[in-house]
Amino acid sequence: MELLLRSRNKTVFAPAIAMMIAMTSPLQAASFDCAKATTADEKAICSNADLSALDSEMAGLWYGYKAMPLLMGASGNRRDEAQAFLKSRASCGSDTACLTKLYNGRIATLQQNIDWAVKNYCNN
């Protein structure tokens, strides 16, 4: 997929984006090994199908987002944003309403960031 994203041909992005969307199917389980879940937030995600689906969707978007070529320094920002999300998720504990709101916000942000990167990268 990395080769697809490095191409400046806009038509090459369509298959890559379609693959990312397919990877975010809500039929998948959580993005991490639930057998190793130890924290309250991880256990809540593993025990709730809706949260598990949101976690998988977010993980698929994250995979696509971190593969996007961005300006220098943006990789550090991506990493910082991911760490901030995990810290916020931990602070939710087992509160499903808190986790749901957090995941929905992160998913929306990742979708916006991917859209921005595709538009700006393709127009160069």
ChimeraX attribute file (.defattr): number of C-alpha atoms within 10 A of each C-alpha:
attribute: neighborCount
match mode: 1-to-1
recipient: residues
	/A:1	13
	/A:2	11
	/A:3	8
	/A:4	15
	/A:5	20
	/A:6	15
	/A:7	13
	/A:8	14
	/A:9	13
	/A:10	14
	/A:11	11
	/A:12	14
	/A:13	18
	/A:14	12
	/A:15	12
	/A:16	17
	/A:17	18
	/A:18	10
	/A:19	14
	/A:20	20
	/A:21	14
	/A:22	12
	/A:23	19
	/A:24	20
	/A:25	14
	/A:26	17
	/A:27	13
	/A:28	15
	/A:29	21
	/A:30	24
	/A:31	17
	/A:32	15
	/A:33	10
	/A:34	15
	/A:35	8
	/A:36	9
	/A:37	14
	/A:38	9
	/A:39	11
	/A:40	16
	/A:41	22
	/A:42	22
	/A:43	16
	/A:44	19
	/A:45	27
	/A:46	22
	/A:47	14
	/A:48	13
	/A:49	16
	/A:50	17
	/A:51	24
	/A:52	23
	/A:53	21
	/A:54	26
	/A:55	28
	/A:56	22
	/A:57	27
	/A:58	25
	/A:59	20
	/A:60	21
	/A:61	25
	/A:62	22
	/A:63	14
	/A:64	22
	/A:65	21
	/A:66	15
	/A:67	15
	/A:68	18
	/A:69	15
	/A:70	15
	/A:71	9
	/A:72	8
	/A:73	8
	/A:74	12
	/A:75	15
	/A:76	10
	/A:77	11
	/A:78	17
	/A:79	12
	/A:80	12
	/A:81	13
	/A:82	14
	/A:83	12
	/A:84	12
	/A:85	16
	/A:86	14
	/A:87	11
	/A:88	15
	/A:89	20
	/A:90	15
	/A:91	14
	/A:92	19
	/A:93	17
	/A:94	18
	/A:95	14
	/A:96	16
	/A:97	11
	/A:98	14
	/A:99	23
	/A:100	18
	/A:101	12
	/A:102	17
	/A:103	19
	/A:104	16
	/A:105	14
	/A:106	20
	/A:107	20
	/A:108	13
	/A:109	14
	/A:110	21
	/A:111	17
	/A:112	13
	/A:113	17
	/A:114	20
	/A:115	14
	/A:116	12
	/A:117	17
	/A:118	20
	/A:119	12
	/A:120	11
	/A:121	19
	/A:122	16
	/A:123	10
	/A:124	6
